[in-house]
Amino acid sequence: MRVAVVGCGRMGRERARAAGACSVEAIRLFDEDRSRAESLASECARATPVPDLATLLHEKPDAIFICTPPFCRGELENRAIDLGIPFLVEKPIGISANQVQTVVDRLRQRDVLNAVGYMNRYRNSVAHARAILQSRNIIGITAHWVGKKYGVPWWAVREQSGGPFNEQATHLMDLFRYLSGVKETLHAAAYAPNGVETTVVVMLRLSGGGLGTFLYSCEAKDKDILVSIETTDGVLDLRGWDLELARNTIDESYPEPESKPIFEKETHAFLQAVSTEDRTLILSDFAEAYKTQAAMDSVTKMISSG
């Protein structure tokens, strides 16, 4: 298998290393900053930089990892669809759902295998919690995801990332959708210094009728993450960046430990889906991620109008 990585920042490095661990035949790298592609190529076996996207697409790799900032999304996905090349794009899929509507429309016309990098869906703890919750009545979910600001230049710029809330809290929204389903946004409030939301509180109505709330902030000293799900049969707590199942008073069962790093696990699932055409290995495709982005858009719209 020959794969390509477009965008050689943090996630591009993760995908290239994970693909290398999967023993792919070749990894082609492209970044508008050629030095970043060359640096990554020096770290990864079987990896070589290419001078431009036209060259990369002309070689027609077996799969493409799209690791560019959110404001760049849409064009490369559409070109991959036209060429029939499977692709994995990082989350969030854009600064808004409207930005990538053409990708959704084109995938309806040509169903190219695709995935989106909501890696938490691939964690054993999340899968275990989801299986337990399938037959439970969820009273409510409370969650928080707080940490520091990221250092990359585009991250805090609304026009490039959609803002920190869009770029990072999308993980929380996707977890709410994956574990319980989200029916609607009921309320949202934000602290927005310089017009960019850095702390946001959201209240949701869940699909089963329960309520959910979460707090997001990038104003904290250290990262702290917790998702607590209350049911009529007990509670599940997922804690920390690894979302370890820290408490289960429903049936006191716990998942097997992870056998590999999460980005490697997710990357391998995608590449295996490409090689076997087994789409059940993909836990979040573009159509599913579009629903998460639309839910995020509903929050930002409520904040803007309120």
Contacts in CASP RR format, 6 or more apart in sequence:
PFRMAT RR
TARGET T0000
AUTHOR 0000-0000-0000
METHOD contacts of the structure
MODEL  1
MRVAVVGCGRMGRERARAAGACSVEAIRLFDEDRSRAESLASECARATPV
PDLATLLHEKPDAIFICTPPFCRGELENRAIDLGIPFLVEKPIGISANQV
QTVVDRLRQRDVLNAVGYMNRYRNSVAHARAILQSRNIIGITAHWVGKKY
GVPWWAVREQSGGPFNEQATHLMDLFRYLSGVKETLHAAAYAPNGVETTV
VVMLRLSGGGLGTFLYSCEAKDKDILVSIETTDGVLDLRGWDLELARNTI
DESYPEPESKPIFEKETHAFLQAVSTEDRTLILSDFAEAYKTQAAMDSVT
KMISSG
1 24 0 8 1.000
1 25 0 8 1.000
1 62 0 8 1.000
1 63 0 8 1.000
1 271 0 8 1.000
1 274 0 8 1.000
1 275 0 8 1.000
2 24 0 8 1.000
2 25 0 8 1.000
2 26 0 8 1.000
2 27 0 8 1.000
2 28 0 8 1.000
2 59 0 8 1.000
2 61 0 8 1.000
2 62 0 8 1.000
3 19 0 8 1.000
3 24 0 8 1.000
3 26 0 8 1.000
3 27 0 8 1.000
3 28 0 8 1.000
3 61 0 8 1.000
3 62 0 8 1.000
3 63 0 8 1.000
3 64 0 8 1.000
3 65 0 8 1.000
3 271 0 8 1.000
4 27 0 8 1.000
4 28 0 8 1.000
4 29 0 8 1.000
4 30 0 8 1.000
4 50 0 8 1.000
4 56 0 8 1.000
4 59 0 8 1.000
4 61 0 8 1.000
4 63 0 8 1.000
4 64 0 8 1.000
4 65 0 8 1.000
5 12 0 8 1.000
5 15 0 8 1.000
5 16 0 8 1.000
5 19 0 8 1.000
5 27 0 8 1.000
5 28 0 8 1.000
5 29 0 8 1.000
5 30 0 8 1.000
5 40 0 8 1.000
5 64 0 8 1.000
5 65 0 8 1.000
5 67 0 8 1.000
6 30 0 8 1.000
6 31 0 8 1.000
6 53 0 8 1.000
6 56 0 8 1.000
6 64 0 8 1.000
6 65 0 8 1.000
6 66 0 8 1.000
6 67 0 8 1.000
6 68 0 8 1.000
6 76 0 8 1.000
7 29 0 8 1.000
7 30 0 8 1.000
7 31 0 8 1.000
7 32 0 8 1.000
7 36 0 8 1.000
7 37 0 8 1.000
7 66 0 8 1.000
7 67 0 8 1.000
7 68 0 8 1.000
8 16 0 8 1.000
8 29 0 8 1.000
8 30 0 8 1.000
8 31 0 8 1.000
8 33 0 8 1.000
8 36 0 8 1.000
8 37 0 8 1.000
8 39 0 8 1.000
8 40 0 8 1.000
8 67 0 8 1.000
9 31 0 8 1.000
9 36 0 8 1.000
9 40 0 8 1.000
9 67 0 8 1.000
10 152 0 8 1.000
11 67 0 8 1.000
11 90 0 8 1.000
11 263 0 8 1.000
12 40 0 8 1.000
12 65 0 8 1.000
12 67 0 8 1.000
13 40 0 8 1.000
13 43 0 8 1.000
14 263 0 8 1.000
14 267 0 8 1.000
15 65 0 8 1.000
15 67 0 8 1.000
15 88 0 8 1.000
15 263 0 8 1.000
15 267 0 8 1.000
16 27 0 8 1.000
16 29 0 8 1.000
16 40 0 8 1.000
16 44 0 8 1.000
16 47 0 8 1.000
16 65 0 8 1.000
17 43 0 8 1.000
17 44 0 8 1.000
17 264 0 8 1.000
18 261 0 8 1.000
18 263 0 8 1.000
18 264 0 8 1.000
18 266 0 8 1.000
18 267 0 8 1.000
18 268 0 8 1.000
19 27 0 8 1.000
19 65 0 8 1.000
19 267 0 8 1.000
19 271 0 8 1.000
20 27 0 8 1.000
20 44 0 8 1.000
20 45 0 8 1.000
20 46 0 8 1.000
20 47 0 8 1.000
21 264 0 8 1.000
21 268 0 8 1.000
22 264 0 8 1.000
22 267 0 8 1.000
22 268 0 8 1.000
22 271 0 8 1.000
24 46 0 8 1.000
24 271 0 8 1.000
25 46 0 8 1.000
26 46 0 8 1.000
26 47 0 8 1.000
26 48 0 8 1.000
27 44 0 8 1.000
27 46 0 8 1.000
27 47 0 8 1.000
27 48 0 8 1.000
28 47 0 8 1.000
28 48 0 8 1.000
28 49 0 8 1.000
28 50 0 8 1.000
28 56 0 8 1.000
28 59 0 8 1.000
28 61 0 8 1.000
29 37 0 8 1.000
29 40 0 8 1.000
29 41 0 8 1.000
29 47 0 8 1.000
29 48 0 8 1.000
29 49 0 8 1.000
29 50 0 8 1.000
30 37 0 8 1.000
30 49 0 8 1.000
30 50 0 8 1.000
30 52 0 8 1.000
30 53 0 8 1.000
30 56 0 8 1.000
31 37 0 8 1.000
31 40 0 8 1.000
31 49 0 8 1.000
34 49 0 8 1.000
34 51 0 8 1.000
37 49 0 8 1.000
37 50 0 8 1.000
38 49 0 8 1.000
40 47 0 8 1.000
40 49 0 8 1.000
41 47 0 8 1.000
41 48 0 8 1.000
41 49 0 8 1.000
50 56 0 8 1.000
50 59 0 8 1.000
53 76 0 8 1.000
57 79 0 8 1.000
57 80 0 8 1.000
57 83 0 8 1.000
57 85 0 8 1.000
60 83 0 8 1.000
60 85 0 8 1.000
61 85 0 8 1.000
62 85 0 8 1.000
62 86 0 8 1.000
62 274 0 8 1.000
63 85 0 8 1.000
63 86 0 8 1.000
63 87 0 8 1.000
63 88 0 8 1.000
63 270 0 8 1.000
63 271 0 8 1.000
63 274 0 8 1.000
64 76 0 8 1.000
64 80 0 8 1.000
64 85 0 8 1.000
64 86 0 8 1.000
64 87 0 8 1.000
64 88 0 8 1.000
65 87 0 8 1.000
65 88 0 8 1.000
65 267 0 8 1.000
66 73 0 8 1.000
66 76 0 8 1.000
66 77 0 8 1.000
66 80 0 8 1.000
66 87 0 8 1.000
66 88 0 8 1.000
66 89 0 8 1.000
66 90 0 8 1.000
67 90 0 8 1.000
68 76 0 8 1.000
68 90 0 8 1.000
69 152 0 8 1.000
69 154 0 8 1.000
69 160 0 8 1.000
69 161 0 8 1.000
70 92 0 8 1.000
70 93 0 8 1.000
70 94 0 8 1.000
70 95 0 8 1.000
70 160 0 8 1.000
70 161 0 8 1.000
70 162 0 8 1.000
70 166 0 8 1.000
70 167 0 8 1.000
71 94 0 8 1.000
71 95 0 8 1.000
71 154 0 8 1.000
71 159 0 8 1.000
71 160 0 8 1.000
71 161 0 8 1.000
71 162 0 8 1.000
73 89 0 8 1.000
73 93 0 8 1.000
73 94 0 8 1.000
73 99 0 8 1.000
73 100 0 8 1.000
73 103 0 8 1.000
74 94 0 8 1.000
74 99 0 8 1.000
74 100 0 8 1.000
74 102 0 8 1.000
74 103 0 8 1.000
76 87 0 8 1.000
77 87 0 8 1.000
77 89 0 8 1.000
77 100 0 8 1.000
77 103 0 8 1.000
77 114 0 8 1.000
77 286 0 8 1.000
78 102 0 8 1.000
78 103 0 8 1.000
78 106 0 8 1.000
80 86 0 8 1.000
80 87 0 8 1.000
80 112 0 8 1.000
81 103 0 8 1.000
81 106 0 8 1.000
81 107 0 8 1.000
81 110 0 8 1.000
81 112 0 8 1.000
82 106 0 8 1.000
82 110 0 8 1.000
84 110 0 8 1.000
84 112 0 8 1.000
85 112 0 8 1.000
86 112 0 8 1.000
86 113 0 8 1.000
86 114 0 8 1.000
86 270 0 8 1.000
86 273 0 8 1.000
86 274 0 8 1.000
87 112 0 8 1.000
87 114 0 8 1.000
87 115 0 8 1.000
88 114 0 8 1.000
88 115 0 8 1.000
88 116 0 8 1.000
88 117 0 8 1.000
88 267 0 8 1.000
88 270 0 8 1.000
89 114 0 8 1.000
89 115 0 8 1.000
89 116 0 8 1.000
89 117 0 8 1.000
89 286 0 8 1.000
90 116 0 8 1.000
90 117 0 8 1.000
91 116 0 8 1.000
91 117 0 8 1.000
91 118 0 8 1.000
91 170 0 8 1.000
91 171 0 8 1.000
91 174 0 8 1.000
91 289 0 8 1.000
91 292 0 8 1.000
92 162 0 8 1.000
92 166 0 8 1.000
92 167 0 8 1.000
92 170 0 8 1.000
92 289 0 8 1.000
92 292 0 8 1.000
92 293 0 8 1.000
92 296 0 8 1.000
93 100 0 8 1.000
93 103 0 8 1.000
93 116 0 8 1.000
93 286 0 8 1.000
93 289 0 8 1.000
93 290 0 8 1.000
93 293 0 8 1.000
94 100 0 8 1.000
94 162 0 8 1.000
94 166 0 8 1.000
94 293 0 8 1.000
95 158 0 8 1.000
95 159 0 8 1.000
95 160 0 8 1.000
95 161 0 8 1.000
95 162 0 8 1.000
95 163 0 8 1.000
95 166 0 8 1.000
96 162 0 8 1.000
96 293 0 8 1.000
96 297 0 8 1.000
97 290 0 8 1.000
97 293 0 8 1.000
97 294 0 8 1.000
97 297 0 8 1.000
98 297 0 8 1.000
100 286 0 8 1.000
100 290 0 8 1.000
100 293 0 8 1.000
103 286 0 8 1.000
104 286 0 8 1.000
104 287 0 8 1.000
104 290 0 8 1.000
107 114 0 8 1.000
107 286 0 8 1.000
107 287 0 8 1.000
113 273 0 8 1.000
113 274 0 8 1.000
113 277 0 8 1.000
113 279 0 8 1.000
113 282 0 8 1.000
114 282 0 8 1.000
114 285 0 8 1.000
114 286 0 8 1.000
115 269 0 8 1.000
115 270 0 8 1.000
115 273 0 8 1.000
115 282 0 8 1.000
115 284 0 8 1.000
115 285 0 8 1.000
115 286 0 8 1.000
116 284 0 8 1.000
116 285 0 8 1.000
116 286 0 8 1.000
116 288 0 8 1.000
116 289 0 8 1.000
117 266 0 8 1.000
117 284 0 8 1.000
117 289 0 8 1.000
118 170 0 8 1.000
118 171 0 8 1.000
118 174 0 8 1.000
118 178 0 8 1.000
118 283 0 8 1.000
118 284 0 8 1.000
118 289 0 8 1.000
118 292 0 8 1.000
119 262 0 8 1.000
119 263 0 8 1.000
119 265 0 8 1.000
119 266 0 8 1.000
120 126 0 8 1.000
120 171 0 8 1.000
120 174 0 8 1.000
120 175 0 8 1.000
120 178 0 8 1.000
120 243 0 8 1.000
120 262 0 8 1.000
121 127 0 8 1.000
121 174 0 8 1.000
121 178 0 8 1.000
121 283 0 8 1.000
121 284 0 8 1.000
122 262 0 8 1.000
122 265 0 8 1.000
122 266 0 8 1.000
122 269 0 8 1.000
122 283 0 8 1.000
123 242 0 8 1.000
123 243 0 8 1.000
123 258 0 8 1.000
123 262 0 8 1.000
124 255 0 8 1.000
124 256 0 8 1.000
124 257 0 8 1.000
124 258 0 8 1.000
125 238 0 8 1.000
125 242 0 8 1.000
125 243 0 8 1.000
125 244 0 8 1.000
125 245 0 8 1.000
125 255 0 8 1.000
126 175 0 8 1.000
126 178 0 8 1.000
126 179 0 8 1.000
126 238 0 8 1.000
126 243 0 8 1.000
127 255 0 8 1.000
128 245 0 8 1.000
128 253 0 8 1.000
128 254 0 8 1.000
128 255 0 8 1.000
129 179 0 8 1.000
129 229 0 8 1.000
129 236 0 8 1.000
129 238 0 8 1.000
129 245 0 8 1.000
130 178 0 8 1.000
130 179 0 8 1.000
132 236 0 8 1.000
132 248 0 8 1.000
132 250 0 8 1.000
132 251 0 8 1.000
132 253 0 8 1.000
133 179 0 8 1.000
133 180 0 8 1.000
133 229 0 8 1.000
133 231 0 8 1.000
133 236 0 8 1.000
136 231 0 8 1.000
136 232 0 8 1.000
136 233 0 8 1.000
136 250 0 8 1.000
137 208 0 8 1.000
137 231 0 8 1.000
137 232 0 8 1.000
137 233 0 8 1.000
138 180 0 8 1.000
138 206 0 8 1.000
138 208 0 8 1.000
138 209 0 8 1.000
138 210 0 8 1.000
138 229 0 8 1.000
138 230 0 8 1.000
138 231 0 8 1.000
139 210 0 8 1.000
139 230 0 8 1.000
139 231 0 8 1.000
139 232 0 8 1.000
140 180 0 8 1.000
140 206 0 8 1.000
140 210 0 8 1.000
140 211 0 8 1.000
140 212 0 8 1.000
140 229 0 8 1.000
140 230 0 8 1.000
141 176 0 8 1.000
141 179 0 8 1.000
141 180 0 8 1.000
141 206 0 8 1.000
141 211 0 8 1.000
141 212 0 8 1.000
141 213 0 8 1.000
141 214 0 8 1.000
141 227 0 8 1.000
141 228 0 8 1.000
141 229 0 8 1.000
141 230 0 8 1.000
142 212 0 8 1.000
142 213 0 8 1.000
142 214 0 8 1.000
142 228 0 8 1.000
142 230 0 8 1.000
143 172 0 8 1.000
143 175 0 8 1.000
143 176 0 8 1.000
143 212 0 8 1.000
143 213 0 8 1.000
143 214 0 8 1.000
143 215 0 8 1.000
143 226 0 8 1.000
143 227 0 8 1.000
143 228 0 8 1.000
144 214 0 8 1.000
144 215 0 8 1.000
144 216 0 8 1.000
144 217 0 8 1.000
144 224 0 8 1.000
144 225 0 8 1.000
144 226 0 8 1.000
145 168 0 8 1.000
145 169 0 8 1.000
145 171 0 8 1.000
145 172 0 8 1.000
145 214 0 8 1.000
145 215 0 8 1.000
145 216 0 8 1.000
145 224 0 8 1.000
145 225 0 8 1.000
146 215 0 8 1.000
146 216 0 8 1.000
146 217 0 8 1.000
146 218 0 8 1.000
146 219 0 8 1.000
146 220 0 8 1.000
146 223 0 8 1.000
146 224 0 8 1.000
146 225 0 8 1.000
147 217 0 8 1.000
147 218 0 8 1.000
147 219 0 8 1.000
147 220 0 8 1.000
147 221 0 8 1.000
147 222 0 8 1.000
147 223 0 8 1.000
147 224 0 8 1.000
148 218 0 8 1.000
148 220 0 8 1.000
148 221 0 8 1.000
148 222 0 8 1.000
148 223 0 8 1.000
149 155 0 8 1.000
149 156 0 8 1.000
149 164 0 8 1.000
149 198 0 8 1.000
149 218 0 8 1.000
149 219 0 8 1.000
150 156 0 8 1.000
150 164 0 8 1.000
150 168 0 8 1.000
150 218 0 8 1.000
154 160 0 8 1.000
154 161 0 8 1.000
155 161 0 8 1.000
155 163 0 8 1.000
155 164 0 8 1.000
155 167 0 8 1.000
156 163 0 8 1.000
156 164 0 8 1.000
156 196 0 8 1.000
157 163 0 8 1.000
157 196 0 8 1.000
158 195 0 8 1.000
158 196 0 8 1.000
161 167 0 8 1.000
162 300 0 8 1.000
163 196 0 8 1.000
163 197 0 8 1.000
164 196 0 8 1.000
164 197 0 8 1.000
164 198 0 8 1.000
164 218 0 8 1.000
165 190 0 8 1.000
165 197 0 8 1.000
165 198 0 8 1.000
165 200 0 8 1.000
165 216 0 8 1.000
165 296 0 8 1.000
165 299 0 8 1.000
165 300 0 8 1.000
166 296 0 8 1.000
166 300 0 8 1.000
168 216 0 8 1.000
168 218 0 8 1.000
169 200 0 8 1.000
169 214 0 8 1.000
169 216 0 8 1.000
169 296 0 8 1.000
170 292 0 8 1.000
170 293 0 8 1.000
170 296 0 8 1.000
172 214 0 8 1.000
172 216 0 8 1.000
172 227 0 8 1.000
173 182 0 8 1.000
173 214 0 8 1.000
173 292 0 8 1.000
173 295 0 8 1.000
173 296 0 8 1.000
173 299 0 8 1.000
174 284 0 8 1.000
174 289 0 8 1.000
174 292 0 8 1.000
175 227 0 8 1.000
175 238 0 8 1.000
175 243 0 8 1.000
176 182 0 8 1.000
176 204 0 8 1.000
176 206 0 8 1.000
176 212 0 8 1.000
176 214 0 8 1.000
177 291 0 8 1.000
177 292 0 8 1.000
177 295 0 8 1.000
179 227 0 8 1.000
179 229 0 8 1.000
180 206 0 8 1.000
180 207 0 8 1.000
180 208 0 8 1.000
180 210 0 8 1.000
180 229 0 8 1.000
181 206 0 8 1.000
181 207 0 8 1.000
181 208 0 8 1.000
182 204 0 8 1.000
182 205 0 8 1.000
182 206 0 8 1.000
182 207 0 8 1.000
182 295 0 8 1.000
183 204 0 8 1.000
183 205 0 8 1.000
183 206 0 8 1.000
183 207 0 8 1.000
183 208 0 8 1.000
183 209 0 8 1.000
184 204 0 8 1.000
184 205 0 8 1.000
184 298 0 8 1.000
185 202 0 8 1.000
185 203 0 8 1.000
185 204 0 8 1.000
185 295 0 8 1.000
185 298 0 8 1.000
185 299 0 8 1.000
185 302 0 8 1.000
186 203 0 8 1.000
186 204 0 8 1.000
186 205 0 8 1.000
186 211 0 8 1.000
187 202 0 8 1.000
187 203 0 8 1.000
187 302 0 8 1.000
188 200 0 8 1.000
188 201 0 8 1.000
188 202 0 8 1.000
188 203 0 8 1.000
188 299 0 8 1.000
188 302 0 8 1.000
188 303 0 8 1.000
189 200 0 8 1.000
189 201 0 8 1.000
189 303 0 8 1.000
190 197 0 8 1.000
190 199 0 8 1.000
190 200 0 8 1.000
190 201 0 8 1.000
190 303 0 8 1.000
191 197 0 8 1.000
191 198 0 8 1.000
191 199 0 8 1.000
191 200 0 8 1.000
191 217 0 8 1.000
191 219 0 8 1.000
192 198 0 8 1.000
192 303 0 8 1.000
197 300 0 8 1.000
197 303 0 8 1.000
198 217 0 8 1.000
198 218 0 8 1.000
198 219 0 8 1.000
199 215 0 8 1.000
199 216 0 8 1.000
199 217 0 8 1.000
199 218 0 8 1.000
199 219 0 8 1.000
200 215 0 8 1.000
200 216 0 8 1.000
200 217 0 8 1.000
200 299 0 8 1.000
200 303 0 8 1.000
201 213 0 8 1.000
201 214 0 8 1.000
201 215 0 8 1.000
201 216 0 8 1.000
202 213 0 8 1.000
202 214 0 8 1.000
202 216 0 8 1.000
202 299 0 8 1.000
203 211 0 8 1.000
203 212 0 8 1.000
203 213 0 8 1.000
204 211 0 8 1.000
204 212 0 8 1.000
204 213 0 8 1.000
204 214 0 8 1.000
205 211 0 8 1.000
205 212 0 8 1.000
206 212 0 8 1.000
223 240 0 8 1.000
223 241 0 8 1.000
224 240 0 8 1.000
225 239 0 8 1.000
225 240 0 8 1.000
225 241 0 8 1.000
225 243 0 8 1.000
226 237 0 8 1.000
226 238 0 8 1.000
226 239 0 8 1.000
226 240 0 8 1.000
227 237 0 8 1.000
227 238 0 8 1.000
227 239 0 8 1.000
227 243 0 8 1.000
228 235 0 8 1.000
228 236 0 8 1.000
228 237 0 8 1.000
228 238 0 8 1.000
229 235 0 8 1.000
229 236 0 8 1.000
229 237 0 8 1.000
229 238 0 8 1.000
231 250 0 8 1.000
233 250 0 8 1.000
234 249 0 8 1.000
234 250 0 8 1.000
235 247 0 8 1.000
235 248 0 8 1.000
235 249 0 8 1.000
235 250 0 8 1.000
236 245 0 8 1.000
236 247 0 8 1.000
236 248 0 8 1.000
236 250 0 8 1.000
237 245 0 8 1.000
237 246 0 8 1.000
237 247 0 8 1.000
237 248 0 8 1.000
238 244 0 8 1.000
238 245 0 8 1.000
238 246 0 8 1.000
239 246 0 8 1.000
242 258 0 8 1.000
242 262 0 8 1.000
245 254 0 8 1.000
245 255 0 8 1.000
248 254 0 8 1.000
258 265 0 8 1.000
259 265 0 8 1.000
260 268 0 8 1.000
269 281 0 8 1.000
269 282 0 8 1.000
269 283 0 8 1.000
270 281 0 8 1.000
270 282 0 8 1.000
272 278 0 8 1.000
272 281 0 8 1.000
273 279 0 8 1.000
273 281 0 8 1.000
273 282 0 8 1.000
279 285 0 8 1.000
284 292 0 8 1.000
END
